[in-house]
């Protein structure tokens, strides 16, 4: 094989997986490794373990975002630390940090986004209805309402 030797190193598999798990894009990974995006694409073809690590880590990151979107769409409880003042005497106070459970209400936009992607047939903006051999497209875009 001729040409200049590859800059690829075995430790890139683990590094790429960590970067992808943190949400890095291909462009950001190429920048991290100090190569052009096309070199990164070539490495994915030439080194299956590199490609597999990227795919697996990106899937994990995507699943984490999907869970977060679901929670945003349905609402969730979370714990937060809060400082409160406790009056000990007339001119003496003490600050105590306590954990407080709060509720983030469901977000309508997140719910609509979820449903448009998960239940496309019922929630997409355009619906096709076939009547007597003709396809009629009904648009529900805001401009049409």
DSSP file (Angstrom, degrees, kcal/mol; ACC not computed):
  #  RESIDUE AA STRUCTURE BP1 BP2  ACC     N-H-->O    O-->H-N    N-H-->O    O-->H-N    TCO  KAPPA ALPHA  PHI   PSI    X-CA   Y-CA   Z-CA
    1    1 A X              0   0    0      0, 0.0     2,-0.2     0, 0.0     0, 0.0   0.000 360.0 360.0 360.0 133.3    0.0    0.0    0.0
    2    2 A X        +     0   0    0      2,-0.0     2,-0.1     3,-0.0     0, 0.0  -0.531 360.0  64.7-106.0 174.8    1.4    3.4   -0.9
    3    3 A X  S    S-     0   0    0     -2,-0.2     2,-0.1     2,-0.0     3,-0.1  -0.378  91.7 -38.2 102.4 176.0    0.7    6.9    0.4
    4    4 A X  S    S-     0   0    0     -2,-0.1    -2,-0.0     1,-0.1     0, 0.0  -0.434  71.2 -97.4 -76.3 150.3    1.4    8.4    3.8
    5    5 A X        -     0   0    0      1,-0.1    -1,-0.1    -2,-0.1     2,-0.0  -0.263  45.3 -97.5 -66.6 152.5    0.9    6.3    6.9
    6    6 A X        -     0   0    0      1,-0.1    -1,-0.1    -3,-0.1    -3,-0.0  -0.331  15.0-146.3 -70.1 150.4   -2.4    6.6    8.8
    7    7 A X        +     0   0    0      2,-0.1    -1,-0.1    -2,-0.0    -2,-0.1   0.434  62.0 122.7 -91.0  -2.4   -2.7    8.8   11.8
    8    8 A X        -     0   0    0      2,-0.0     2,-0.3     3,-0.0    -2,-0.0  -0.325  41.6-170.2 -65.8 140.3   -5.2    6.4   13.3
    9    9 A X    >   -     0   0    0      1,-0.1     3,-2.0    -2,-0.0     4,-0.3  -0.969  32.2-120.6-131.3 148.4   -4.3    4.9   16.7
   10   10 A X  T >  S+     0   0    0     -2,-0.3     3,-1.7     1,-0.3     4,-0.5   0.819 109.7  65.2 -57.0 -34.2   -6.1    2.0   18.6
   11   11 A X  T 3> S+     0   0    0      1,-0.3     4,-1.9     2,-0.2    -1,-0.3   0.643  82.8  79.0 -67.5 -11.3   -6.9    4.3   21.5
   12   12 A X  H <> S+     0   0    0     -3,-2.0     4,-2.9     1,-0.2    -1,-0.3   0.767  81.5  66.5 -65.7 -25.0   -9.1    6.3   19.3
   13   13 A X  H <> S+     0   0    0     -3,-1.7     4,-2.0    -4,-0.3    -1,-0.2   0.966 107.2  37.7 -60.0 -52.9  -11.8    3.7   19.7
   14   14 A X  H  > S+     0   0    0     -4,-0.5     4,-2.2     2,-0.2    -2,-0.2   0.891 117.6  51.0 -67.3 -40.2  -12.3    4.5   23.4
   15   15 A X  H  X S+     0   0    0     -4,-1.9     4,-2.5     1,-0.2    -2,-0.2   0.918 110.4  48.7 -64.7 -42.8  -11.8    8.2   22.9
   16   16 A X  H  X S+     0   0    0     -4,-2.9     4,-2.6     1,-0.2     5,-0.2   0.901 110.0  52.4 -63.7 -40.6  -14.4    8.3   20.1
   17   17 A X  H  X S+     0   0    0     -4,-2.0     4,-2.2    -5,-0.3    -1,-0.2   0.919 111.0  46.8 -61.6 -43.9  -16.9    6.3   22.2
   18   18 A X  H  X S+     0   0    0     -4,-2.2     4,-1.2     2,-0.2    -2,-0.2   0.910 112.4  50.1 -65.1 -42.3  -16.5    8.8   25.1
   19   19 A X  H  <>S+     0   0    0     -4,-2.5     5,-2.5     1,-0.2     3,-0.4   0.926 112.6  46.6 -61.8 -44.7  -16.9   11.8   22.8
   20   20 A X  H ><5S+     0   0    0     -4,-2.6     3,-1.7     1,-0.2    -1,-0.2   0.870 106.7  57.2 -67.2 -36.7  -20.0   10.4   21.2
   21   21 A X  H 3<5S+     0   0    0     -4,-2.2    -1,-0.2     1,-0.3    -2,-0.2   0.787 106.3  51.8 -63.9 -25.8  -21.5    9.5   24.5
   22   22 A X  T 3<5S-     0   0    0     -4,-1.2    -1,-0.3    -3,-0.4    -2,-0.2   0.403 128.9 -99.7 -89.8   1.5  -21.1   13.2   25.4
   23   23 A X  T < 5 +     0   0    0     -3,-1.7    -3,-0.2     1,-0.2    -2,-0.1   0.610  62.7 164.8  95.9  12.7  -22.9   14.2   22.2
   24   24 A X      < -     0   0    0     -5,-2.5    -1,-0.2    -6,-0.1     2,-0.1  -0.346  28.5-136.6 -66.5 143.4  -20.0   15.1   19.9
   25   25 A X     >  -     0   0    0      1,-0.1     4,-2.3    -2,-0.0     5,-0.2  -0.420  28.2-102.3 -88.2 170.7  -20.7   15.3   16.2
   26   26 A X  H  > S+     0   0    0      1,-0.2     4,-2.7     2,-0.2     5,-0.2   0.897 124.4  52.4 -61.0 -40.1  -18.4   13.9   13.5
   27   27 A X  H  > S+     0   0    0      1,-0.2     4,-2.1     2,-0.2    -1,-0.2   0.903 109.6  48.7 -62.5 -41.0  -17.0   17.4   12.9
   28   28 A X  H  > S+     0   0    0      2,-0.2     4,-2.3     1,-0.2    -1,-0.2   0.882 111.9  49.2 -67.3 -37.7  -16.2   17.8   16.5
   29   29 A X  H  X S+     0   0    0     -4,-2.3     4,-2.6     2,-0.2     5,-0.2   0.927 109.6  51.3 -66.2 -43.8  -14.5   14.4   16.7
   30   30 A X  H  X>S+     0   0    0     -4,-2.7     5,-2.7     1,-0.2     4,-0.8   0.913 111.1  48.8 -58.4 -42.5  -12.5   15.2   13.6
   31   31 A X  H ><5S+     0   0    0     -4,-2.1     3,-0.5     3,-0.2    -1,-0.2   0.912 109.9  51.9 -62.7 -43.0  -11.4   18.4   15.2
   32   32 A X  H 3<5S+     0   0    0     -4,-2.3    -2,-0.2     1,-0.2    -1,-0.2   0.914 113.6  43.1 -59.6 -44.2  -10.5   16.5   18.4
   33   33 A X  H 3<5S-     0   0    0     -4,-2.6    -1,-0.2     2,-0.1    -2,-0.2   0.555 112.8-120.7 -80.9  -7.2   -8.3   14.1   16.5
   34   34 A X  T <<5S+     0   0    0     -4,-0.8     2,-0.3    -3,-0.5    -3,-0.2   0.837  73.4 112.9  73.8  33.4   -6.8   16.9   14.4
   35   35 A X  S   <S-     0   0    0     -5,-2.7    -1,-0.3    -6,-0.2     2,-0.1  -0.832  71.7 -93.6-130.2 168.6   -8.0   15.4   11.1
   36   36 A X    >>  -     0   0    0     -2,-0.3     4,-1.6     1,-0.1     3,-0.9  -0.469  38.8-111.3 -77.7 155.2  -10.4   16.4    8.3
   37   37 A X  H 3> S+     0   0    0      1,-0.3     4,-2.2     2,-0.2     5,-0.2   0.861 118.3  58.8 -55.0 -38.4  -14.0   15.0    8.4
   38   38 A X  H 3> S+     0   0    0      1,-0.2     4,-2.0     2,-0.2    -1,-0.3   0.839 102.5  53.6 -63.4 -32.0  -13.2   12.8    5.4
   39   39 A X  H <> S+     0   0    0     -3,-0.9     4,-2.5     2,-0.2    -1,-0.2   0.909 107.2  51.0 -67.1 -41.4  -10.4   11.2    7.3
   40   40 A X  H  X S+     0   0    0     -4,-1.6     4,-1.8     1,-0.2    -2,-0.2   0.915 109.9  49.9 -61.0 -42.8  -12.8   10.3   10.1
   41   41 A X  H  X S+     0   0    0     -4,-2.2     4,-1.3     1,-0.2    -1,-0.2   0.886 109.9  51.1 -63.1 -39.2  -15.2    8.8    7.5
   42   42 A X  H  X S+     0   0    0     -4,-2.0     4,-2.9     1,-0.2     3,-0.3   0.905 107.1  53.4 -64.6 -41.4  -12.3    6.8    6.1
   43   43 A X  H  X S+     0   0    0     -4,-2.5     4,-2.6     1,-0.2     8,-0.3   0.877 103.7  57.0 -61.1 -37.2  -11.4    5.5    9.5
   44   44 A X  H  < S+     0   0    0     -4,-1.8     7,-0.3     1,-0.2    -1,-0.2   0.864 113.1  40.7 -61.6 -34.7  -15.0    4.3   10.0
   45   45 A X  H  < S+     0   0    0     -4,-1.3     3,-0.2    -3,-0.3    -2,-0.2   0.904 120.1  42.1 -78.1 -44.2  -14.7    2.2    6.9
   46   46 A X  H  < S+     0   0    0     -4,-2.9     2,-0.5     1,-0.2    -2,-0.2   0.747 117.9  44.4 -78.2 -24.8  -11.1    0.9    7.5
   47   47 A X    >X  -     0   0    0     -4,-2.6     4,-1.9    -5,-0.2     3,-1.0  -0.816  62.3-174.9-126.5  90.7  -11.5    0.2   11.2
   48   48 A X  H 3> S+     0   0    0     -2,-0.5     4,-2.9     1,-0.3     5,-0.2   0.825  85.8  57.2 -56.1 -35.2  -14.8   -1.6   12.0
   49   49 A X  H 3> S+     0   0    0      2,-0.2     4,-1.9     1,-0.2    -1,-0.3   0.856 106.7  50.0 -65.8 -33.1  -14.2   -1.4   15.8
   50   50 A X  H <> S+     0   0    0     -3,-1.0     4,-1.9    -7,-0.2    -2,-0.2   0.932 113.1  45.7 -66.6 -47.4  -13.9    2.4   15.5
   51   51 A X  H  X S+     0   0    0     -4,-1.9     4,-2.6    -7,-0.3    -2,-0.2   0.911 112.8  50.2 -62.3 -44.8  -17.2    2.6   13.6
   52   52 A X  H  X S+     0   0    0     -4,-2.9     4,-2.7     1,-0.2     5,-0.2   0.889 108.8  52.1 -63.3 -39.9  -19.0    0.2   16.0
   53   53 A X  H  X S+     0   0    0     -4,-1.9     4,-2.2    -5,-0.2    -1,-0.2   0.904 111.3  47.3 -63.8 -40.9  -17.8    2.2   19.0
   54   54 A X  H  X S+     0   0    0     -4,-1.9     4,-2.5     2,-0.2     5,-0.2   0.936 113.0  47.9 -65.4 -47.1  -19.1    5.4   17.5
   55   55 A X  H  X S+     0   0    0     -4,-2.6     4,-2.0     1,-0.2    -2,-0.2   0.928 113.8  47.0 -60.9 -46.0  -22.5    3.8   16.5
   56   56 A X  H  X S+     0   0    0     -4,-2.7     4,-1.9     1,-0.2    -1,-0.2   0.922 114.4  46.0 -63.1 -45.2  -23.0    2.3   20.0
   57   57 A X  H  X S+     0   0    0     -4,-2.2     4,-2.2    -5,-0.2    -1,-0.2   0.877 111.7  51.2 -68.7 -37.0  -22.1    5.5   21.8
   58   58 A X  H  X S+     0   0    0     -4,-2.5     4,-2.6     1,-0.2    -1,-0.2   0.878 108.9  52.4 -66.5 -35.9  -24.3    7.7   19.6
   59   59 A X  H  X S+     0   0    0     -4,-2.0     4,-2.3    -5,-0.2    -2,-0.2   0.905 108.8  49.6 -65.0 -41.4  -27.2    5.3   20.2
   60   60 A X  H  X S+     0   0    0     -4,-1.9     4,-1.9     2,-0.2    -2,-0.2   0.919 112.3  47.7 -63.0 -44.1  -26.7    5.6   24.0
   61   61 A X  H  X S+     0   0    0     -4,-2.2     4,-2.0     1,-0.2    -2,-0.2   0.910 111.5  50.5 -63.6 -42.3  -26.6    9.4   23.7
   62   62 A X  H  X S+     0   0    0     -4,-2.6     4,-2.5     1,-0.2    -2,-0.2   0.892 109.0  51.4 -63.0 -39.8  -29.8    9.4   21.6
   63   63 A X  H  X S+     0   0    0     -4,-2.3     4,-2.4     2,-0.2    -1,-0.2   0.875 107.6  53.0 -64.9 -36.8  -31.6    7.1   24.0
   64   64 A X  H  X S+     0   0    0     -4,-1.9     4,-2.0     2,-0.2    -1,-0.2   0.906 111.0  46.3 -64.2 -41.5  -30.7    9.5   26.9
   65   65 A X  H  X S+     0   0    0     -4,-2.0     4,-2.8     2,-0.2    -2,-0.2   0.895 110.4  53.9 -66.8 -39.7  -32.1   12.4   24.9
   66   66 A X  H  X S+     0   0    0     -4,-2.5     4,-2.4     1,-0.2    -2,-0.2   0.916 109.1  47.9 -61.4 -43.2  -35.2   10.4   24.1
   67   67 A X  H  X S+     0   0    0     -4,-2.4     4,-2.4     2,-0.2    -1,-0.2   0.903 112.2  50.0 -63.0 -40.9  -35.8    9.7   27.8
   68   68 A X  H  X S+     0   0    0     -4,-2.0     4,-2.5     2,-0.2    -2,-0.2   0.903 110.3  49.4 -65.1 -41.4  -35.3   13.3   28.6
   69   69 A X  H  X S+     0   0    0     -4,-2.8     4,-2.4     2,-0.2    -2,-0.2   0.914 110.2  51.4 -63.3 -42.4  -37.8   14.4   25.9
   70   70 A X  H  X S+     0   0    0     -4,-2.4     4,-1.8     2,-0.2    -2,-0.2   0.932 111.0  47.5 -59.5 -46.2  -40.3   11.9   27.3
   71   71 A X  H  X S+     0   0    0     -4,-2.4     4,-2.2     1,-0.2    -1,-0.2   0.901 112.1  50.0 -62.4 -40.7  -39.9   13.3   30.8
   72   72 A X  H  < S+     0   0    0     -4,-2.5    35,-2.3     1,-0.2    -1,-0.2   0.876 111.8  49.1 -64.1 -37.3  -40.3   16.8   29.5
   73   73 A X  H  < S+     0   0    0     -4,-2.4    -1,-0.2    37,-0.2    -2,-0.2   0.805 122.8  30.9 -72.6 -29.7  -43.4   15.8   27.6
   74   74 A X  H  < S-     0   0    0     -4,-1.8    32,-0.4    -5,-0.2    -2,-0.2   0.573 110.2-115.2-106.8 -11.7  -45.0   14.1   30.6
   75   75 A X     <  -     0   0    0     -4,-2.2     2,-0.3    30,-0.3    30,-0.2   0.059  31.8-154.6  88.2 155.2  -43.7   16.1   33.5
   76   76 A X  E     -A  104   0A   0     28,-2.1    28,-3.4    -4,-0.1     2,-0.3  -0.989  14.4-116.1-160.8 160.8  -41.4   14.8   36.3
   77   77 A X  E     +A  103   0A   0     -2,-0.3     2,-0.3    26,-0.2    26,-0.2  -0.790  31.9 177.4-101.3 148.1  -40.3   15.4   39.8
   78   78 A X  E     -A  102   0A   0     24,-2.5    24,-3.2    -2,-0.3     2,-0.4  -0.975  25.8-120.5-146.6 159.8  -36.8   16.4   40.8
   79   79 A X  E     -A  101   0A   0     -2,-0.3     2,-0.4    22,-0.2    22,-0.2  -0.845  28.4-178.5-106.1 138.8  -34.8   17.2   44.0
   80   80 A X  E     -A  100   0A   0     20,-2.6    20,-3.2    -2,-0.4     2,-0.4  -0.988  26.7-122.7-135.9 142.9  -33.2   20.6   44.5
   81   81 A X  E     -A   99   0A   0     -2,-0.4     2,-0.4    18,-0.2    18,-0.2  -0.700  32.8-174.8 -84.5 138.4  -31.1   22.0   47.3
   82   82 A X  E     -A   98   0A   0     16,-2.9    16,-2.8    -2,-0.4     2,-0.4  -0.998  20.7-133.4-137.6 136.1  -32.5   25.2   48.8
   83   83 A X  E     -A   97   0A   0     -2,-0.4     2,-0.4    14,-0.2    14,-0.2  -0.746  26.1-175.6 -89.2 132.8  -31.1   27.5   51.4
   84   84 A X  E     -A   96   0A   0     12,-2.8    12,-2.8    -2,-0.4     2,-0.4  -0.962  21.9-126.4-127.3 147.8  -33.5   28.6   54.2
   85   85 A X  E     -A   95   0A   0     -2,-0.4     2,-0.5    10,-0.2    10,-0.2  -0.757  18.2-161.7 -92.5 136.5  -33.0   31.0   57.0
   86   86 A X  E     -A   94   0A   0      8,-3.4     8,-2.5    -2,-0.4     2,-0.6  -0.978  14.6-138.4-118.5 122.1  -33.7   29.9   60.5
   87   87 A X  E     +A   93   0A   0     -2,-0.5     6,-0.2     6,-0.2     3,-0.1  -0.695  26.2 172.0 -82.4 119.2  -34.2   32.6   63.1
   88   88 A X  E     -     0   0A   0      4,-2.4     2,-0.2    -2,-0.6     5,-0.2   0.860  67.2  -9.6 -92.5 -45.3  -32.5   31.6   66.3
   89   89 A X  E >  S-A   92   0A   0      3,-1.8     3,-0.8     1,-0.0    -1,-0.3  -0.768  91.1 -74.8-140.7-174.7  -32.8   34.8   68.3
   90   90 A X  T 3  S+     0   0    0      1,-0.2    -3,-0.0    -2,-0.2    -1,-0.0   0.893 130.4  16.5 -57.2 -43.6  -34.0   38.3   67.6
   91   91 A X  T 3  S+     0   0    0     -4,-0.0     2,-0.5     2,-0.0    -1,-0.2   0.119 112.3  86.8-117.6  20.1  -30.8   39.3   65.7
   92   92 A X  E <   +A   89   0A   0     -3,-0.8    -4,-2.4     2,-0.0    -3,-1.8  -0.977  47.5 171.6-129.1 126.6  -29.3   35.9   65.0
   93   93 A X  E     -A   87   0A   0     -2,-0.5     2,-0.4    -6,-0.2    -6,-0.2  -0.895  14.9-155.6-128.0 158.9  -30.1   33.7   62.0
   94   94 A X  E     -A   86   0A   0     -8,-2.5    -8,-3.4    -2,-0.3     2,-0.5  -0.984  14.2-134.9-132.8 145.1  -28.7   30.5   60.6
   95   95 A X  E     -A   85   0A   0     -2,-0.4     2,-0.4   -10,-0.2   -10,-0.2  -0.873  21.9-174.3-103.2 130.8  -28.8   29.2   57.1
   96   96 A X  E     -A   84   0A   0    -12,-2.8   -12,-2.8    -2,-0.5     2,-0.6  -0.973  17.9-139.5-124.1 138.3  -29.6   25.6   56.5
   97   97 A X  E     +A   83   0A   0     -2,-0.4     2,-0.3   -14,-0.2   -14,-0.2  -0.858  27.9 177.1 -98.9 125.1  -29.5   23.8   53.2
   98   98 A X  E     -A   82   0A   0    -16,-2.8   -16,-2.9    -2,-0.6     2,-0.5  -0.894  31.2-115.1-125.7 155.8  -32.4   21.4   52.7
   99   99 A X  E     -A   81   0A   0     -2,-0.3     2,-0.4   -18,-0.2   -18,-0.2  -0.786  31.9-168.4 -90.7 131.5  -33.5   19.2   49.8
  100  100 A X  E     -A   80   0A   0    -20,-3.2   -20,-2.6    -2,-0.5     2,-0.5  -0.972  16.8-136.1-122.7 133.1  -36.8   20.1   48.3
  101  101 A X  E     -A   79   0A   0     -2,-0.4     2,-0.3   -22,-0.2   -22,-0.2  -0.781  29.3-177.8 -88.2 127.0  -38.8   18.0   45.8
  102  102 A X  E     -A   78   0A   0    -24,-3.2   -24,-2.5    -2,-0.5     2,-0.5  -0.807  19.5-132.2-121.0 163.4  -40.2   20.0   42.9
  103  103 A X  E     -A   77   0A   0     -2,-0.3     2,-0.7   -26,-0.2   -26,-0.2  -0.971   4.6-155.6-120.9 127.4  -42.4   19.2   40.0
  104  104 A X  E     -A   76   0A   0    -28,-3.4   -28,-2.1    -2,-0.5     3,-0.1  -0.900  29.1-132.5 -95.4 117.0  -41.7   20.2   36.4
  105  105 A X        -     0   0    0     -2,-0.7   -30,-0.3   -30,-0.2   -31,-0.1  -0.206  31.3 -82.2 -69.1 161.5  -45.0   20.2   34.6
  106  106 A X        -     0   0    0    -32,-0.4     2,-0.6   -31,-0.1   -33,-0.2  -0.307  41.8-133.2 -60.5 144.4  -45.6   18.5   31.2
  107  107 A X     >  -     0   0    0    -35,-2.3     4,-2.2     1,-0.1     5,-0.2  -0.914   5.8-153.3-106.6 120.1  -44.5   20.6   28.3
  108  108 A X  H  > S+     0   0    0     -2,-0.6     4,-2.6     1,-0.2     5,-0.2   0.890  94.3  52.6 -60.4 -43.1  -47.0   20.8   25.4
  109  109 A X  H  > S+     0   0    0      1,-0.2     4,-2.5     2,-0.2    -1,-0.2   0.917 110.6  47.4 -61.6 -44.0  -44.4   21.4   22.7
  110  110 A X  H  > S+     0   0    0      2,-0.2     4,-2.5     1,-0.2   -37,-0.2   0.891 111.8  51.3 -64.1 -38.8  -42.4   18.4   23.8
  111  111 A X  H  X S+     0   0    0     -4,-2.2     4,-2.6   -39,-0.2    -2,-0.2   0.920 111.1  47.1 -64.7 -43.7  -45.5   16.3   23.9
  112  112 A X  H  X S+     0   0    0     -4,-2.6     4,-2.8     2,-0.2     5,-0.2   0.927 112.4  50.0 -63.4 -44.6  -46.5   17.3   20.4
  113  113 A X  H  X S+     0   0    0     -4,-2.5     4,-1.4    -5,-0.2    -2,-0.2   0.926 111.7  49.0 -59.1 -45.4  -43.0   16.7   19.1
  114  114 A X  H  X S+     0   0    0     -4,-2.5     4,-2.6     1,-0.2     3,-0.3   0.942 113.8  45.2 -58.8 -49.7  -43.0   13.3   20.7
  115  115 A X  H  X S+     0   0    0     -4,-2.6     4,-2.7     1,-0.2     8,-0.3   0.872 108.6  55.7 -66.9 -37.6  -46.4   12.3   19.2
  116  116 A X  H  < S+     0   0    0     -4,-2.8    -1,-0.2     1,-0.2    -2,-0.2   0.816 117.5  37.1 -64.1 -28.8  -45.6   13.6   15.7
  117  117 A X  H  < S+     0   0    0     -4,-1.4     3,-0.3    -3,-0.3    -2,-0.2   0.794 125.4  35.9 -92.9 -31.0  -42.5   11.4   15.7
  118  118 A X  H  < S+     0   0    0     -4,-2.6    -3,-0.2     1,-0.2    -2,-0.2   0.760 129.1  31.1 -94.6 -27.4  -43.9    8.3   17.5
  119  119 A X  S >X S+     0   0    0     -4,-2.7     4,-2.2    -5,-0.3     3,-0.8  -0.506  70.9 159.3-128.8  62.7  -47.5    8.3   16.2
  120  120 A X  H 3>  +     0   0    0     -3,-0.3     4,-2.2     1,-0.3    -1,-0.1   0.854  68.2  59.0 -56.3 -41.4  -47.0    9.8   12.7
  121  121 A X  H 34 S+     0   0    0      1,-0.2    -1,-0.3     2,-0.2    -5,-0.1   0.851 117.4  30.8 -62.0 -34.2  -50.2    8.5   11.3
  122  122 A X  H <4 S+     0   0    0     -3,-0.8    -1,-0.2    -7,-0.2    -2,-0.2   0.728 129.9  32.9 -94.0 -23.5  -52.4   10.3   13.9
  123  123 A X  H  < S+     0   0    0     -4,-2.2    -3,-0.2    -8,-0.3    -2,-0.2   0.500  80.4 115.3-118.5  -5.2  -50.3   13.4   14.6
  124  124 A X     <  -     0   0    0     -4,-2.2    -7,-0.0    -5,-0.3    -8,-0.0  -0.262  70.0-119.4 -68.1 159.6  -48.4   14.5   11.5
  125  125 A X  S    S+     0   0    0      1,-0.1    15,-1.9    14,-0.1     2,-0.5   0.802  97.8  49.8 -70.5 -30.4  -49.3   17.9   10.0
  126  126 A X  E     -B  139   0B   0     13,-0.2     2,-0.4    14,-0.1    13,-0.2  -0.935  67.7-170.9-115.3 132.4  -50.4   16.4    6.7
  127  127 A X  E     -B  138   0B   0     11,-2.2    11,-2.8    -2,-0.5     2,-0.5  -0.963  13.1-144.6-121.1 138.4  -52.8   13.6    6.3
  128  128 A X  E     -B  137   0B   0     -2,-0.4     2,-0.5     9,-0.2     9,-0.2  -0.882  15.7-174.0-103.2 129.4  -53.6   11.7    3.1
  129  129 A X  E     -B  136   0B   0      7,-2.7     7,-2.7    -2,-0.5     2,-0.6  -0.986  14.6-145.6-123.8 125.0  -57.1   10.5    2.7
  130  130 A X  E     +B  135   0B   0     -2,-0.5     2,-0.4     5,-0.2     5,-0.2  -0.799  20.4 177.1 -94.0 124.6  -58.0    8.4   -0.3
  131  131 A X  E >   -B  134   0B   0      3,-2.7     3,-2.1    -2,-0.6    -2,-0.0  -0.976  67.9 -25.1-129.2 119.3  -61.5    8.9   -1.7
  132  132 A X  T 3  S-     0   0    0     -2,-0.4    -1,-0.1     1,-0.3     3,-0.1   0.872 127.1 -46.0  48.1  47.2  -62.7    7.1   -4.8
  133  133 A X  T 3  S+     0   0    0      1,-0.3     2,-0.4     0, 0.0    -1,-0.3   0.376 117.3 108.0  84.6  -5.7  -59.2    6.5   -6.2
  134  134 A X  E <   -B  131   0B   0     -3,-2.1    -3,-2.7     2,-0.0     2,-0.6  -0.834  63.4-136.2-106.4 145.5  -58.0   10.0   -5.6
  135  135 A X  E     -B  130   0B   0     -2,-0.4     2,-0.5    -5,-0.2    -5,-0.2  -0.889  18.8-166.2-100.4 122.5  -55.5   11.0   -2.9
  136  136 A X  E     -B  129   0B   0     -7,-2.7    -7,-2.7    -2,-0.6     2,-0.6  -0.932   7.6-150.9-109.0 127.0  -56.5   14.2   -1.1
  137  137 A X  E     -B  128   0B   0     -2,-0.5     2,-0.6    -9,-0.2    -9,-0.2  -0.876   6.5-161.9-101.5 124.1  -53.9   15.9    1.1
  138  138 A X  E     -B  127   0B   0    -11,-2.8   -11,-2.2    -2,-0.6     2,-0.4  -0.924   7.8-156.8-105.5 118.8  -55.2   17.8    4.1
  139  139 A X  E     -B  126   0B   0     -2,-0.6   -13,-0.2   -13,-0.2   -14,-0.1  -0.809  15.7-174.6 -99.6 134.5  -52.7   20.2    5.5
  140  140 A X        +     0   0    0    -15,-1.9   -14,-0.1    -2,-0.4    -1,-0.1  -0.026  33.9 143.5-114.0  28.7  -52.9   21.4    9.1
  141  141 A X    >>  -     0   0    0      1,-0.1     3,-1.3   -16,-0.1     4,-0.8  -0.313  63.8-113.7 -66.6 154.0  -50.1   23.9    8.9
  142  142 A X  G >4 S+     0   0    0      1,-0.3     3,-0.8     2,-0.2    -1,-0.1   0.841 116.5  59.5 -58.6 -34.5  -50.7   27.1   10.9
  143  143 A X  G 34 S+     0   0    0      1,-0.2    -1,-0.3     2,-0.1    -2,-0.0   0.781 104.8  50.6 -66.3 -25.1  -50.8   29.1    7.7
  144  144 A X  G <4        0   0    0     -3,-1.3    -1,-0.2     1,-0.2    -2,-0.2   0.624 360.0 360.0 -87.4 -13.7  -53.8   27.1    6.5
  145  145 A X    <<        0   0    0     -3,-0.8    -1,-0.2    -4,-0.8    -2,-0.1   0.484 360.0 360.0 -80.8 360.0  -55.9   27.5    9.7
